Amino acid sequence: MKVKITATVVAVATALAACGAQQSGGAAGAWPRKGKPVTLIVAFAPGAAVDAAARVVAPVLERELGTNVEVQNRPGAGGQIGYTALTKAKPDGYTIGATGSPSVVVSPLDPSRGATYTRQSFLPLGMQVLDPMLIGVAPDSPYKDLKSLIEAVKAKPKSVSVTTTGVQTGEHFALADIQQKTGAEFAPVHFSEGAASATAAFLGKHVQGYVGNVSDVKDLVAQGKVKVLGVMAAERSPFLPDAPTFAEQGYQIEAATARGYSAPAGLPDEVRTKIEGALKKAIEDPAVVAKMKDLGLNTVYKSGQEYTTYWTEQEATVKQALPLVRNTKS
């Protein structure tokens, strides 16, 4: 039986072939659509290190993706508001977010937080930095070194108020670790909108001590506005070479904030590959690395898979410390 090939048959066959190509990867090839921007959600207020890092990466990411990347701040609840917005977004590649550990790790682990997302709601795309934590005081503080501060707080629990960027954030867990290993129970004051609010409160002398990241205080140290008593890292920070580590002073305490980027779970593999590749180029771009150094942030790139592994390991650590953190909310 002979089939008469008509223009209609050819048109239908062509359309079906195009549809099949689209389903097998053509959709990713067309992503992002011309003129459609990518929103990059930052779960903290402008001025925080996570916001600064995202704004440094965004222009290079725009170049690599060929479309605008718009940074959108969604601060509050120690990052939970922004993370909720990220995980509720359609997983089509047009919404990604900056994710900071352990805040993004812990919020779904505590039922009292009422998080609408779980660990599986996120698809890690890549890690950018590890930012060590520290504790600092005003230059005229009576505490001249870490030991004098620790001993004073041990003698009188909750006698010294210190900042965090929210309940169950990295600073909060660091304080719980200090309490567990030294017996010193500080009085945390939580600023859930981020480091900018915490810094303002500290500089205004509303809080006695500052617990945060190296990047938060690098410039303040240079200006003589804060004295760092200890950095929670194995080695001294290249950004604060005169600041001793906790380990140097006899306290085996290490803590850092890991910052990276994630998408809502369910992102098509082809789109994920495209975004992850663009992020790698942006994060490792020499100009971006240099700007990050100016901000006091050391680039430590990890791929999406490596970031996922790091996230899983940190989750196990957080689960162990969570009971103590729950008892030190204020």
N, C-alpha and C positions, 0 to 999 in steps of 0.2 A: 504493500500500500504506500503510495507516494503522498507526502505531505507538502502542500503548497506553502511556500515561504512567502509571507506577505510582510508589508511594512509594520503591520500591527503585531505580528508574531515577533519580529525583530525587536520592536520597542518593549514588548513585555519581557522578553528574554534579557534585554539590557537592564531593565529596571530590577528584575530579580537578581541579576548578578551584582548590581550595585548594592542592593539590600544585603546580600550575603557578605560582600566585602566590608560593609559598614559594621555588621554584627561580628565579624572576625577581627576587627581592629581599626576599621575606617573611622569609627566614632572617635577613638583616641587621636587619630591623625588629624581630625578636624578640631580637636580641643587645644587651646581655648578658642571659642568663637570670636571672630573679629569684633572688637568693641565691647566685649563683655569682660568686666574686671574680676579679679580675684580678691576677695575680702580676707584680710589677715587679722583675726581677732586676738587682741592682747587683753588678758584677764586682769590687768592692773592699770592704775592711772598713769597718765603721761609723766615722764620724769624718772620712772623706775628703770632699773637696768634692763629688765625684760623688754620694756617698751623701746628703750634706746637701741638695743640689739636688733629688734624687729625693723626699726626704721633705717638702720644701716644696711640690712639685708635686702629690704624691699626694692630699692632701685635696680640692683643687680638681678634680682629675681624677675623683675619686669622685663629686663633685657633678654633674659634667657627664655622666658615664656612667651614674649611677644605681646603682652597685654598689661594693662595697669594693675598694680597691686596696691590696694587701699587698706592702710592700717586703721583698725577700728578698736577703740578702747572700751571695754566692758568691765569696769572694776567693781569690786565688792565681794564680801563674804570670803575673803582670803583666796580669791580666784574662782570661787564656785559659780558666780554669775556668768563669767566669761566662758568657763568650761561647759556650762549648761547650754549656752547659746551655740557653742561649737558643735556639741554632740547632737543637738536638735536640728542642725543644718542638713540640707540635702547632700548626700555624699556624691557630688558630681564634680568635685575639684574646684568649684568656685568659692568655697569657704574652707580655709585652713586656720590653724590657730597656733600661737606660741604657748607651749606647755612647760611649766616649771615644776620640777620634783623637789621635795616630796608633796607639795600642796595638791598636785593633780592626782597623786597616788593615794593620799590618805582620805580625801573627802568621801569617796564611795565606800570606804571600809568601815566608817562609823555610822550606824543607822540613825543616830541622833542628828546628823547633818541633813538628812532628808534629800540627799543627792538623787537626781533622776537618772544618773548615768552610772555605769560600772567601768571597770578596767577595759572590758571588751568593747566599750563604746568608742574607743579611740584607735586610730591607726597611726602609730609613730612613723614619721617620715625622715627624721634625722636630728641628731643632737649637735648643738653649736658650742656650748661652753660648760665648764665646771667652775663655779665661783665659790671659793672657800668662805666660811663664816668666821666671825670674830666678835669680840666684846670690847667696847670702848667706853671711855668716860670723858667728862669735860677736863680740860687741861688743869683747872684749879680744884679738881676732885681730891678728897682726902685719900683716895686709894691710888697709890703710886705704882703698884704692880699687881699682877693677877693673884698672887698668894694673899696679899692683904685684903683684897676684895672677897675672895673665896672664904677666908677665915672669918671675916666680919659677918657674912651672910650665914655661915654655919652657926655662929654664935647667936644670931638673931634672925631666924627665918623670915623671909618676905620683907626684910627691912630695906631692900634696894629694889626700886622699880626699874624695869628694862623694857625696851621695845620689842615687838614682833610685828610681822605683817599680817597677823590674823591667827585665830585659833587653829591649831594643828597644821601650822605652816612649818617651814624648815627651821626657823628661829625657835619656835615653840618646842620642836623635837630636840633641838640642840640644848635648850634649857633643861629639858627632862633628862637628857644624857648627863649633863653636868650634875644635876641633883643626884642621879643614880650612882655616879662614880665618885663624887666628892662629899655629898651630903648637904650641899649648899642649895637652898630653895629660894630662888629669886621671885619677885612679884612681877609677872609679865603684864604689860599693857598692850593690848592688841589693836593694831591699825590696819583694818582689813582692806583699805584701798591701796595699800602698797608702801614702798620704802619712802616715797616723797613725804607722806603724812607722818611717818615715824621719825624721819629726819627733822622735820619742822618741830615736832614735839620735843625732841631731844635738844635741839639748838635753842628752843624757847625755855629750856630748863624745867619743863613739865614732867620729864622723866630723867632719872639719874644716870641710867646707862643705856648704851646702844648695842643691840645685838642685831647683826645684819651681815651683809656680804662685803668682801673687799672692795668691789666696785662702787658700793654705796658711799664709802668714806674716803676713797683715795684723794680726792680733791680737798676734802675737809681737813685731812691730816696735813696736807701741804699748806693749808691756810691757818694751821694752828688752832683749829676749832674742836678737834677731838684727839684724845690720846688712846691709842690702841694698846690694850693690856695683853691681848693674846689672840693669835690666829689659829683656827681649828683645822690645821693641815699638817701633813707630815714634814713639810719643808716651808721655809719662809717664802712669803709671796714676793715675786719680783717687783710687784707694784708697791709693796710696803716693806722694803728690805730691813728697816730698822725695828720692825715690830716682831717680837718673839712669838714662837708658836706655843700652844698649850703644852706640847710634848717637851719642849726645852725647859719648861718650868715644872715638870713632873706630873703633868696631867695627860693621860692617854685618851684624848678626845679629838675626834675628827668629824667635821660636818661640812657639807657643801651643797649648793643649789645647782642642780643640773637643768639647763635650759635648752629646749629644742622646739621642734615643730611637729604637729600632728594634724590629721584630717579626721572627719567622722568615719567610723567603721562602715564598710560597704563600698568604699571607693573602688571603681574598676581598676584591675591590675595595670592596664595600659596607661591610664591617667596617673596612677600612683607612681609608676616608673618614670613618667615624664616629669612630675613634680619633684620626686626625690632626686633625679639627676640635676634638675635646675637648682635645687637647694644646695646640693653638694658644691656645685660650681660657685654659687653665691657665697656660701659660708667660707670656702677656701680661697676665694678671690683675694689676691694680695692687698688690694686697697681696703677691702672689708676687714681683713685680719689686722691691718695697721690701725684702722679706726677703732676696732674693738680694743686694741691695746691702749689706745688713748683714753678709752672709757674704763680701763682697769679690768678688762675681761680677756682671759686667755682662751683662744680657740682650741677646742678639743672635739674634733668632728667624729661622729659615729653615724654609720648608715642607719636606715630605718630598722633593719634587723638587729643591729648591735644596740641601738637605742631601746628596742623592745626588750632585749635581754637585760640591759641595765635596769630598766623599769621594773622588770620582774624580780630582780635581785633586791632592789630597793623596797619593793612591796613587802618582801619577807621580813626585812629589817623593821619596817614601819609597824607591821603587825605585832612584833614583839614589844615595841615601845609604846604602843597605843594606850594600854591601860594606865600607865603612869601619866601620859599627857592628858588623859581625860580628867585626872585628879588635880591638874595644875592649870586649869583654864584661866584662873585669875589669882 
